[in-house]
Structures are given as C-alpha cells and as structure tokens.
C-alpha cells in the first residue's frame, strides 16, 4: 500500500507503521508525524502548524492528496510558512476528536480530510475539511487559504492567540464530563431514548431519516434490546424494516459481500464505497441477533455472508482483521463496484439485470450501475432457484467482470478495538450457526491480539509489522474486553474471561478519573487535553463499552467494585445521556446492567467441553442482559458454587440478584423461565 518513490527523497512518514501515513511518505510536503519534534520546530521557527487528518479508505483524502499535497507549488508554500503534521485518524482518534470538535465549532460541520491550523501550543485557530486546488462550489482554493493564514499569522498574531485560546477552552469544556450531584440513574432513560428513536425513524426505507445514510448498528441494537426488555413490538418492526432495506440496497455488495460505509441517498441505493471492519463486525452481530430474535432465516443468510467476506477478504495471515478496503479502485471512486449496462446484461440477461436495479442509463453517476435487489422474490422466481442459490449464481457471473479490475487497497492495520468487535460477531454467529470454524477464528484473533498487542499490561493501538508506537485508548481496552467476554460466553474458554477481567482492571488503573468517568487516553498521552468521550461514533464509544464490560463482569464475579465503577461512570455522564440520548446509545444500552436488570445463566456440564450446549442456547434464546457462565474457575467461584450437573446432564441455573430459579436440564423449560424474567 506504500506509494512508489516517485518523488525521490522520503519524508519523516516513511518509517510509520500506518499505511495511510506511508502513502504520504514521498510527498513534496515535508510532513512530520504528530509529536514533540513538530511542536519544537513550530516554536523554534515561529510558524503555525498545518494539521491534516485523514484515513486510508477516505476518497476525498486521496483527492486532496493528488490535487494539493502532490503539487510542488502548494507543497512549497506549506514547507515555507508552516510546520505540516499528518495524522491517521484511525491510529489517533483521540487527536481527531479534539480538532474535529474545534472545526465543527468554527464551521458548523466536519468530515475528512480535516484541515486545521494550530499555534505551536496546539491551539486551533482556523480550519475546515476538503479544500480544492482552485475555487469551486463556494470553497476558496487551498492556496488562498494558505496565503490568508500566512498573512494573518504575520499581521494579527495577538488576535489568533486569543481566538485559539478561547476556542480551545470551549473544546475542553465539551470534552470534559463533570458529574452533577443531583444526577440519579434510572431505567426510564431507555424509554426516553426509544421515543426519540421513533421520531427519527425513516418509515419508508428504515434507518434514520435523511441522507447521507449510515447503517447505524448501535441504533438498531438499542431497539432490539428495548424490545426484549419492554416487549415493544414496534421496536422490532423498525429493525426488521431497516435490515431488509439495507441489505437490498446498493450499500450491500451483492457480488463480493460486506457493507459499504454509507449510502449517499436515503434509500440505501448508491454507496460511498469504502468498507470498514467496524461496520461489518457490528452488523454481523446485529443480523445474528435479529435472526435469533425473529427466526427469519434471511438474517442468518446475511450474517453468514458478512462473516464469509470478513474471513475471505480482510483476515490477516496471523488471524487478526484488517481495518478497511479503499473506496477507490483504478483511479476512481467505486471503480471496483460499478458496471456498464452491457457488462451486467450480457452475463445475466436484461430481465435479471433490471431486477438488480441496472438500466442502460445507469443508476449511479456517469451512467454506471451499482447492483441492488429491487425485488429479491422476483429474482428468485426469474432464476428458478431459492434466493441463496440465485444470488450465488449472480455472484459467480458478475465476479468474472471484477477479476479483470484492480482491487481496492487494504489498510492492513489490525486495530485492537475494531478486532474486539470482530471477535464478538464471529464468536456469536459461530455459536448460533454451529460453525466451529468461525468460533476458532474469533479465538485465533483474540490470541493474536493478546500475544502481540497486550505487552506487559499495556495494550497497543494496532499491529502492522509489529505493534504500533501509539498506546491503546479506552476503546481498545473496552471493546477488546467485551469481545473476549463474548468469546468466553460462546466458547466456554475460561482464559478469555480472565483476560477480560484483566483489561477491566487496567481500565480502572489507566483511565478512571476522579469524577468517576473514563478518560479516553492514558495519563502519559501526548495530547493537549485528556478528552472524556461519552458520545458514540460509528461504533460504541469506549466509555459505553467500558460500562457494559464492568456491568457484565460484575454479574459473573459478584465483585461489588465492578458495579461501583460502572454506576459511577453512568452517573458522571448522566446529564449528557438525558440531553442527547441518541448520541449515547452504547452507554444507555448498558444502564440495565447498572440498574439490576441483568441476570446470570450458569451452565453446569458433566464434561469439559460446553460448546454444544452453548451453541444451542445461542441459537434459541435472545437475552442480551443475561450473561452465561460455563467452565469453573476462581473468578466464577462464588457464582457457580453448589451448581452442579443433575443426572449427568447439562443443567441450567437461571439467577438474578443471588436468587435462582429451579435448576432444569430441559432447554424448553429454561425458555419458559426466561419469559418475563428481566421485564422491568
């Protein structure tokens, strides 16, 4: 993925482990990585810092790269008047969160590439996102921006320092969570969030109203949990509508598998073409949950197809999962995924091509077509086969067209947090589908991360040809911990429970604030402030994941300190949860664990391997607020004491708040016990 040495001499990014930074290693811009050297140079040379933040699969990041950063004239301006710093937002989301908030306050919107001008003290004073090489669409040219900032730095220095300090104070206030003494946790927050979720729901196409449109797994996972706790059928119907429409649309790659990052329209039709591990891992879990909750076989098929794509396309040789596939291919966005009418109709026939949303005039830009499913039933009927068989036949034919194309680049970072999501999804779907290969893949991934990134009690952010220099953030510890806990529950392998508890103890040591909330960065981090990010992004915040991890571990270990940490963290952020529920769904979804609505299911098996019975449980019950304990060990000593197999059969002990139902060896009786067990 590293750019050829077209420009001769490498800059300081050539030694980076980040593939995105290495793409810029031979730019004429004299890039610095984030760090002390750049700050020192800015102070010594009395220059502002030009901070550029992007990521490897970002189309407009590549556009600005080609248009501006590869232009020797623009590079000359940058090198003369600024200290240029390049950051990979996937490597350093903590830096991105600070300066993205600053740009949103300055301009009212954000996005990538992010372009921010800083004082040598790292205070932002001007910024934006993409700037074109010449005036376009109401945007000034990047050259004009550079010259204007140069002049302002020379002529209005005092004003710049004042505005930068004022803006940074606002950013600091936003990213700092202070508890309110009057805050009281209560489960009504779930209903408040549900009421708002209904208001933003797109009744025509599912998902959240508006465009561009993201799959938002957190939104839909919250709805399934609300349905399970409160029996609100509307919640499940909303998820059902969304998941069908998303899969039918062009946002799903019906040829190769896997979801693209978002669609540019509200009907899920035309995607923005990058594919991210975090989306697909979370959607694997979501579609699996929806299969178990609804018994709709379509969702089992879709989950299986996502898992196949992950295993075939983004799994590394060591067992970890790569970050993303680029939006670009062959020099254009979507080049790998778009087709001429003649290409599709010649291999499938015109009738089938039209059922796949294709037309001579195209359904995407420049007369090209993205494949979608306007009517899955008609596709099945027209091809005289079951829907899975028909789709396999279509995939086989259209794949022949793709084979002659340049595939999109892979970002080969193996990020701890995102791989935690992958472990969760693969372990769960592997158990539900009784596919031991997927459970083993989750286990291999977990072992890879623990062996290569969790070093001496410190977790590193990612692996690429070795562990990164960037330390792990809260989201890495928490999402990996949640993944390991899920893997324990669906495999029965006790060592993953031990590791999950170890990560929770590391979180308390490294990230817990005196106010009770969680910082996003460890104390020794090189950022101008320690943000406390409760708000979710495209995947659960580290804050919400940590609350869930501590809440679930409390149920298994019965250790009160775990519950106290989780409760204090929720209380610290409570006012934010109430003010903006839909922005904090991962934390809100974990509130039932804090409020005593969770339960434990002890599975006592006569043999050493509980996987068969765990698979049966996974496939037959959807209980997101019940943790499963199988295999004895010191951590589970109190919970499992006295709970033994009956008549040499697997035996189920369903418990809540130290009170247990009558033990049973009959899974049907267990299902009866579960009815209403956790209903508030």
C-alpha positions in Angstrom: 0.0 0.0 0.0 3.0 2.3 0.2 3.3 4.8 -2.6 6.2 4.3 -5.0 9.2 6.6 -4.6 8.0 8.9 -7.4 9.3 12.0 -5.7 12.7 10.6 -4.7 13.5 11.6 -1.1 11.3 10.2 1.6 10.0 12.4 4.4 9.6 11.5 8.1 6.5 9.4 7.5 8.4 6.7 5.7 9.1 4.8 8.9 5.5 5.0 10.1 3.5 1.8 10.7 0.4 3.5 9.5 -0.3 2.7 5.8 -2.1 6.0 5.5 0.9 8.0 6.7 3.2 6.0 4.4 1.0 6.9 1.4 2.3 10.5 2.1 6.0 9.4 2.6 7.2 10.7 -0.7 5.0 13.8 -1.0 6.9 17.1 -1.7 5.3 18.3 1.6 7.8 18.0 4.4 5.4 16.1 6.7 6.1 15.5 10.3 4.3 12.8 12.4 2.4 14.0 15.5 4.9 14.5 18.3 7.5 16.6 20.0 9.7 17.2 17.0 7.0 19.0 15.1 6.0 21.1 18.1 9.6 22.0 18.8 10.1 23.1 15.2 7.0 25.2 15.2 8.2 27.0 18.3 11.8 27.5 17.1 10.8 28.6 13.6 7.8 30.7 14.9 5.4 29.0 12.5 1.9 27.8 12.8 1.2 24.0 12.4 -0.8 22.8 9.5 -2.5 19.6 10.8 -4.0 17.3 8.2 -6.0 14.3 9.4 -7.4 11.5 7.2 -7.5 7.8 6.8 -6.6 5.2 4.2 -10.0 4.4 2.7 -11.2 8.1 2.6 -11.9 9.1 -1.0 -11.7 12.8 -0.6 -8.5 12.4 1.4 -7.0 10.8 -1.7 -8.4 13.6 -3.9 -6.8 16.4 -1.8 -3.6 14.4 -1.7 -3.4 14.3 -5.5 -4.6 17.8 -6.1 -2.7 19.7 -3.4 -0.1 17.7 -1.4 1.5 16.2 -4.5 1.6 19.7 -6.2 5.2 21.1 -5.8 3.9 24.7 -5.8 1.4 24.1 -3.0 4.0 22.0 -1.1 6.5 24.9 -1.4 4.0 27.2 0.3 3.3 24.7 3.1 7.0 24.0 3.7 7.9 27.7 3.8 5.2 29.0 6.0 4.0 26.1 8.1 5.1 23.0 10.0 3.0 20.3 8.4 1.8 17.4 10.5 -0.1 14.4 9.1 -2.3 12.2 11.3 -4.1 8.9 10.6 -7.4 9.3 12.5 -7.7 5.5 12.9 -4.3 5.5 14.6 -5.0 8.5 16.7 -8.8 9.1 17.1 -8.0 11.0 20.3 -6.3 13.7 18.3 -9.0 13.7 15.7 -11.7 14.1 18.4 -10.2 17.3 19.7 -9.6 19.0 16.4 -12.8 17.7 14.8 -14.8 19.3 17.6 -12.8 22.6 17.0 -13.6 22.6 13.3 -17.3 21.8 13.9 -17.5 24.8 16.3 -15.8 27.0 13.7 -17.7 25.9 10.6 -20.8 24.0 11.7 -19.7 20.8 10.0 -16.9 18.3 10.0 -15.5 15.4 7.9 -12.3 14.2 6.3 -9.8 15.2 5.2 -9.7 17.5 8.3 -7.5 20.6 7.8 -6.7 22.6 10.9 -4.2 25.4 11.6 -2.7 25.4 15.2 -0.5 27.6 17.2 2.8 26.0 18.4 1.0 25.4 21.7 -1.5 23.2 19.7 -4.4 25.7 20.0 -6.7 25.6 16.8 -7.5 29.0 15.2 -8.7 28.2 11.7 -9.8 25.0 9.9 -12.1 23.2 7.5 -12.3 19.9 5.7 -11.5 19.5 2.0 -10.2 22.5 0.1 -10.0 22.3 -3.7 -6.9 23.4 -5.7 -9.0 26.2 -7.3 -12.2 28.0 -6.2 -15.1 25.6 -6.5 -18.6 25.2 -5.1 -18.3 28.2 -2.8 -15.0 27.0 -1.3 -11.8 29.0 -1.5 -8.8 27.4 -3.1 -6.3 25.7 -0.8 -3.6 28.1 -2.0 -5.8 31.1 -1.0 -6.4 29.5 2.4 -2.7 29.0 3.0 -1.8 32.6 2.0 -4.6 34.0 4.1 -3.4 32.1 7.2 0.2 33.1 6.5 -0.9 36.8 6.4 -3.0 36.5 9.5 -0.1 34.9 11.4 2.1 37.7 10.4 -0.3 40.6 10.9 -2.8 39.6 13.5 -0.9 37.3 15.9 -2.5 38.6 19.1 -6.0 38.0 17.6 -5.0 34.5 16.6 -3.7 33.6 20.0 -6.8 35.0 21.7 -9.3 33.2 19.4 -7.3 30.0 19.6 -7.3 30.1 23.4 -11.0 30.8 23.6 -11.9 28.1 21.1 -9.7 25.6 22.9 -11.4 26.4 26.2 -14.8 25.6 24.6 -13.4 22.3 23.1 -12.0 21.4 26.6 -15.4 22.1 28.2 -17.2 19.9 25.7 -14.8 17.0 26.0 -14.7 17.2 29.8 -17.5 15.4 31.8 -18.3 16.7 35.2 -20.8 14.9 37.4 -23.8 16.7 38.7 -24.7 16.0 42.4 -28.4 15.8 41.6 -27.9 13.1 38.9 -29.9 10.0 39.6 -29.7 6.9 37.4 -33.0 5.4 36.4 -34.0 3.0 33.7 -36.5 5.5 32.2 -33.7 6.7 30.1 -34.3 3.6 27.9 -37.9 4.8 27.1 -36.7 8.4 26.6 -34.2 7.1 24.0 -36.8 4.9 22.4 -39.2 7.8 22.0 -36.6 9.8 20.2 -35.6 6.8 18.1 -39.1 6.6 16.8 -39.1 10.3 15.9 -36.1 10.0 13.6 -37.0 6.7 12.0 -37.5 6.6 8.3 -40.7 4.7 7.7 -40.1 4.3 4.0 -36.6 2.9 4.0 -35.7 2.2 7.6 -32.8 3.6 9.5 -32.5 7.2 10.5 -34.1 9.9 8.3 -32.1 11.9 5.9 -29.1 11.4 3.7 -26.3 10.5 3.6 -27.4 7.4 5.4 -25.3 5.2 7.6 -26.2 1.6 8.8 -26.0 2.8 12.5 -25.8 -0.7 14.2 -25.9 1.0 17.6 -29.3 2.5 16.9 -30.7 -0.9 15.8 -29.1 -2.9 18.6 -30.6 -0.5 21.1 -34.1 -1.1 19.5 -33.7 -4.9 19.8 -32.7 -4.6 23.4 -35.6 -2.3 24.1 -38.0 -4.8 22.5 -36.5 -7.6 24.7 -36.9 -5.7 27.9 -40.2 -3.9 27.3 -41.9 -6.1 24.8 -42.4 -3.2 22.4 -43.2 -4.8 19.1 -42.7 -1.5 17.2 -39.0 -1.6 18.1 -38.5 -5.0 16.5 -40.5 -4.0 13.4 -38.3 -0.9 13.0 -35.2 -3.1 13.0 -36.8 -5.5 10.6 -37.7 -2.8 8.1 -34.2 -1.3 8.3 -32.2 -4.5 8.0 -34.1 -5.7 4.9 -33.9 -2.4 3.2 -30.2 -2.0 3.9 -29.4 -5.4 2.5 -31.5 -5.0 -0.6 -29.8 -1.7 -1.4 -26.5 -0.9 -3.1 -24.9 -0.2 0.2 -24.5 -4.0 0.4 -22.0 -5.6 -2.0 -24.2 -8.3 -3.5 -21.2 -9.6 -5.6 -18.4 -9.7 -3.0 -20.2 -9.4 0.3 -20.0 -6.9 3.1 -21.5 -3.5 3.7 -20.1 -0.2 2.3 -19.7 2.6 4.9 -22.8 4.6 3.9 -25.2 5.5 1.1 -25.4 9.0 -0.4 -29.2 8.7 -0.6 -31.9 7.8 1.8 -32.9 4.6 0.0 -29.6 2.8 0.6 -29.1 2.7 -3.2 -25.8 4.3 -4.1 -23.0 3.8 -1.6 -19.8 5.6 -0.7 -17.7 2.7 -1.4 -15.2 2.1 1.4 -15.7 -1.0 3.5 -14.8 -0.8 7.2 -14.2 -3.6 9.6 -16.0 -1.9 12.4 -19.3 -1.6 10.4 -19.2 -5.2 9.2 -18.3 -6.7 12.5 -21.1 -4.8 14.3 -23.6 -5.6 11.6 -22.6 -9.3 11.8 -23.6 -9.2 15.5 -26.8 -7.2 14.6 -28.0 -9.6 11.9 -27.3 -12.6 14.1 -29.3 -11.0 17.0 -32.1 -10.3 14.6 -32.1 -13.9 13.3 -32.3 -15.2 16.9 -35.0 -12.7 17.9 -37.2 -13.0 14.8 -36.4 -16.5 13.5 -36.2 -15.1 10.0 -33.8 -17.2 8.0 -32.9 -14.3 5.7 -30.9 -12.7 8.6 -29.0 -15.9 9.2 -28.1 -15.9 5.5 -26.9 -12.3 5.5 -24.9 -12.7 8.7 -23.2 -15.7 7.2 -22.4 -13.7 4.1 -20.8 -10.9 6.1 -18.8 -13.5 8.1 -17.6 -15.1 4.8 -16.5 -11.7 3.5 -14.6 -11.0 6.7 -12.8 -14.3 6.6 -12.0 -14.2 2.8 -11.2 -10.6 2.3 -9.8 -8.8 5.4 -8.3 -11.6 7.6 -4.6 -11.5 8.0 -2.3 -14.5 8.0 -1.9 -14.2 11.7 -5.6 -14.2 12.4 -6.3 -10.5 13.0 -8.6 -8.5 10.8 -7.5 -5.5 8.6 -9.1 -2.1 9.1 -10.7 -1.3 5.7 -10.9 -1.5 1.9 -10.4 1.7 0.0 -13.3 3.5 -1.8 -11.1 3.9 -4.8 -10.0 1.4 -7.5 -8.4 2.0 -10.8 -8.1 5.8 -10.1 -11.8 6.4 -9.4 -14.3 6.1 -6.5 -16.2 2.8 -6.8 -14.2 1.6 -9.7 -14.4 -2.0 -8.5 -18.1 -2.0 -7.9 -19.7 -0.1 -10.8 -20.8 -1.7 -14.1 -21.9 -0.7 -17.5 -25.3 -1.9 -18.6 -23.7 -4.0 -21.3 -21.5 -5.8 -18.8 -24.3 -6.9 -16.5 -26.9 -7.6 -19.1 -24.5 -9.7 -21.2 -23.8 -12.2 -18.4 -27.2 -12.2 -16.7 -29.7 -11.2 -19.3 -31.7 -8.0 -19.5 -34.5 -9.2 -17.3 -32.3 -10.2 -14.4 -30.2 -7.1 -14.8 -33.2 -4.9 -14.4 -34.3 -6.8 -11.3 -30.9 -5.9 -10.0 -31.6 -2.2 -10.4 -29.5 -1.8 -13.5 -30.5 0.2 -16.6 -28.9 1.4 -19.9 -28.8 4.9 -18.4 -27.3 3.8 -15.1 -28.4 4.1 -11.5 -25.3 5.8 -10.3 -23.0 8.6 -11.7 -21.7 8.7 -15.3 -24.3 6.2 -16.5 -22.8 3.3 -14.5 -24.7 0.8 -12.3 -24.4 -0.4 -8.8 -26.1 -3.8 -8.2 -29.0 -3.9 -5.7 -32.1 -6.0 -5.2 -35.3 -4.2 -6.1 -37.3 -7.4 -5.5 -35.5 -10.5 -4.1 -38.6 -12.6 -4.6 -38.7 -11.8 -8.3 -35.0 -12.5 -8.7 -35.6 -16.0 -7.2 -38.6 -16.6 -9.4 -37.0 -15.4 -12.6 -33.9 -17.6 -12.0 -36.0 -20.6 -10.8 -34.0 -21.2 -7.7 -34.1 -20.4 -4.0 -32.9 -16.9 -3.2 -29.5 -18.0 -1.8 -28.9 -20.2 -4.9 -30.0 -17.4 -7.2 -27.7 -14.9 -5.5 -24.8 -17.4 -5.7 -25.3 -17.7 -9.4 -25.4 -14.0 -9.9 -22.3 -13.6 -7.8 -20.5 -16.2 -9.9 -21.2 -14.4 -13.1 -20.6 -10.8 -12.1 -17.4 -11.8 -10.3 -15.9 -12.7 -13.6 -16.2 -9.0 -14.6 -14.4 -7.9 -11.4 -11.5 -10.3 -11.9 -10.2 -8.1 -14.6 -10.2 -5.0 -12.4 -7.7 -3.5 -10.0 -9.0 -4.4 -6.5 -9.2 -1.7 -3.8 -6.3 -1.3 -1.5 -6.4 -2.8 2.0 -5.4 -0.8 5.1 -3.6 -3.5 6.9 -3.7 -2.0 10.4 -5.0 -4.6 12.8 -6.7 -2.3 15.3 -7.4 -3.6 18.8 -10.8 -2.0 19.3 -12.2 -3.0 15.9 -10.9 -6.5 16.2 -12.7 -6.7 19.6 -15.9 -6.1 17.6 -14.9 -8.8 15.1 -14.3 -11.3 17.9 -17.8 -10.6 19.3 -19.5 -11.0 16.0 -17.7 -14.2 14.9 -18.0 -15.9 18.2 -21.7 -15.2 18.4 -22.6 -16.1 14.8 -20.3 -19.1 15.0 -22.2 -20.4 18.1 -25.6 -19.7 16.6 -24.8 -21.4 13.3 -22.8 -24.2 14.9 -19.8 -23.2 12.7 -16.8 -24.1 14.8 -14.5 -22.6 12.2 -15.8 -19.1 13.0 -15.5 -19.6 16.8 -11.9 -20.7 16.2 -11.3 -17.7 14.0 -12.5 -15.5 16.9 -10.2 -17.4 19.2 -7.2 -17.1 16.9 -7.8 -13.4 16.6 -8.1 -13.0 20.4 -4.8 -14.9 20.9 -3.1 -12.8 18.2 -4.1 -9.6 19.9 -3.2 -10.7 23.4 0.2 -12.1 22.3 1.2 -9.2 20.1 -0.5 -6.1 21.4 -1.1 -6.6 25.1 2.5 -6.3 26.3 3.4 -6.0 30.0 0.0 -4.9 31.0 -0.1 -2.1 28.3 -2.3 -2.5 25.2 -1.0 -1.0 21.9 -3.4 0.6 19.5 -2.7 -1.6 16.4 -0.4 -4.1 14.7 1.2 -3.7 11.4 4.6 -5.5 11.0 4.8 -5.1 14.8 2.9 -3.3 17.5 2.3 0.4 17.0 4.0 3.1 19.0 0.6 4.5 19.7 -0.7 3.3 23.0 -4.2 1.7 23.3 -7.1 4.0 24.1 -10.1 3.4 26.3 -12.0 2.0 23.3 -9.2 -0.5 22.6 -9.2 -1.9 26.2 -13.0 -1.8 26.5 -14.1 -3.2 23.1 -11.4 -5.9 23.2 -12.6 -6.7 26.7 -16.2 -7.0 25.5 -15.1 -9.2 22.6 -13.2 -11.5 24.9 -16.1 -11.8 27.3 -18.4 -12.7 24.4 -15.9 -15.3 23.2 -15.8 -16.8 26.7 -19.6 -17.0 26.8 -20.0 -18.7 23.4 -16.9 -21.0 23.6 -16.6 -21.7 27.3 -12.9 -21.0 27.2 -12.1 -19.7 30.7 -8.9 -17.9 29.7 -10.8 -15.2 27.8 -12.8 -14.4 30.9 -9.5 -14.0 32.8 -8.2 -11.7 30.1 -11.4 -9.6 30.0 -11.2 -9.1 33.8 -7.5 -8.1 33.5 -8.4 -5.5 30.9 -11.1 -4.1 33.2 -8.6 -3.8 36.0 -6.2 -2.0 33.5 -9.1 0.4 32.6 -9.6 1.3 36.3 -5.9 1.9 36.7 -5.2 3.9 33.5 -8.5 5.7 32.5 -10.7 6.2 35.5 -11.0 9.9 36.5 -11.5 11.3 40.0 -15.0 12.3 38.9 -15.9 8.7 38.2 -15.9 8.9 34.4 -13.5 7.4 32.0 -10.8 9.4 30.1 -10.3 8.4 26.5 -6.5 8.4 26.8 -4.0 7.1 29.4 -2.4 9.8 31.6 1.0 9.7 29.8 -0.5 10.5 26.4 0.8 13.3 24.1 -2.4 15.3 23.6 -3.1 18.8 24.8 -6.0 17.6 26.9 -7.4 14.2 28.0 -10.8 14.0 26.4 -13.7 12.1 28.0 -15.7 11.0 25.0 -19.0 9.6 26.0 -20.7 10.2 22.7 -20.8 7.3 20.3 -19.4 7.5 16.8 -19.8 4.9 14.1 -19.3 2.2 16.7 -19.6 2.2 20.5 -17.7 4.7 22.5 -15.0 3.3 24.7 -17.0 4.9 27.6 -20.2 2.9 26.8 -18.2 -0.3 26.1 -16.4 0.1 29.5 -19.7 0.5 31.3 -21.0 -2.7 29.7 -17.8 -4.6 30.4 -17.8 -3.7 34.1 -21.5 -4.4 34.4 -21.3 -7.8 32.8 -18.2 -8.8 34.8 -20.0 -7.8 38.0 -22.7 -10.3 37.2 -20.2 -13.1 36.7 -17.8 -12.3 39.5 -20.2 -10.8 42.0 -17.4 -8.3 42.8 -19.0 -5.1 44.0 -16.2 -2.8 42.9 -17.0 -3.6 39.3 -20.6 -2.4 39.8 -19.5 0.7 41.6 -17.2 1.7 38.7 -19.9 1.1 36.2 -22.5 3.0 38.2 -20.2 6.0 38.9 -19.4 6.3 35.2 -23.1 6.4 34.2 -23.8 8.9 37.0 -20.9 11.1 35.8 -22.3 11.2 32.3 -26.0 11.2 33.2 -26.8 14.8 32.2 -25.4 14.1 28.7 -27.4 10.9 28.3 -30.6 12.7 29.2 -29.8 15.7 27.0 -28.9 13.7 23.9 -30.0 10.0 24.2 -29.4 9.0 20.6 -25.8 10.2 20.7 -25.1 7.9 23.7 -26.8 4.6 22.9 -24.0 2.4 23.9 -23.9 3.8 27.4 -27.7 3.9 27.7 -27.9 0.3 26.5 -25.6 -0.7 29.4 -27.8 1.1 32.0 -29.8 -2.1 32.8 -26.7 -3.8 34.0 -26.1 -1.0 36.4 -29.8 -0.9 37.5 -30.1 -4.5 38.5 -31.9 -5.8 35.4 -29.2 -8.2 34.4 -29.1 -11.9 35.2 -26.8 -14.9 35.1 -27.2 -18.3 33.5 -24.9 -20.9 34.9 -24.4 -23.9 32.6 -23.2 -26.9 34.5 -22.0 -29.6 32.2 -20.8 -33.1 33.1 -17.9 -32.9 30.6 -15.1 -30.5 29.9 -16.5 -29.0 26.7 -19.7 -27.0 26.9 -19.7 -25.8 23.3 -22.6 -27.9 22.0 -25.0 -26.7 24.7 -23.7 -23.1 24.4 -24.5 -23.2 20.6 -28.0 -24.5 21.4 -28.5 -21.6 23.8 -27.1 -19.1 21.3 -29.5 -20.3 18.6 -32.6 -20.5 20.7 -32.6 -17.5 23.1 -32.0 -13.8 22.6 -31.2 -12.4 26.1 -28.7 -9.5 25.8 -28.9 -8.8 29.5 -28.1 -12.3 30.7 -24.5 -13.4 31.0 -23.6 -17.0 30.6 -21.1 -18.8 32.8 -19.7 -22.2 31.8 -16.5 -23.8 33.0 -15.5 -23.4 36.6 -12.6 -21.2 37.7 -11.6 -18.9 40.6 -13.3 -15.8 39.0 -16.6 -17.7 39.0 -16.2 -19.5 42.3 -18.9 -17.6 44.2 -21.4 -17.6 41.3 -21.0 -21.3 40.5 -20.7 -22.7 44.0 -23.1 -25.6 44.5 -24.4 -25.5 40.9 -23.6 -29.0 39.6 -25.0 -31.1 36.7 -28.1 -33.1 37.6 -28.4 -36.8 36.4 -25.1 -36.3 34.5 -26.8 -33.9 32.1 -26.1 -30.2 31.2 -28.1 -28.2 33.8 -29.2 -24.6 33.7 -29.3 -22.3 36.7 -31.1 -19.0 35.9 -30.3 -16.4 38.6 -30.8 -12.8 39.4 -29.6 -10.8 42.4 -28.5 -14.0 44.2 -31.9 -15.7 43.7 -32.1 -18.6 41.3 -34.9 -20.4 39.5 -35.3 -24.1 39.9 -32.5 -25.8 38.0 -33.5 -27.6 34.9 -31.9 -29.9 32.3 -34.6 -29.0 29.7 -33.9 -26.1 27.5 -37.6 -25.7 26.8 -38.2 -25.3 30.5 -35.4 -22.7 30.6 -37.1 -20.7 27.8 -40.3 -20.8 29.9 -38.4 -19.5 32.9 -37.0 -16.6 30.8 -40.4 -15.3 29.8 -40.7 -12.1 31.8 -37.6 -12.8 33.8 -36.0 -9.4 33.2 -39.0 -7.4 32.3 -38.9 -4.1 34.3 
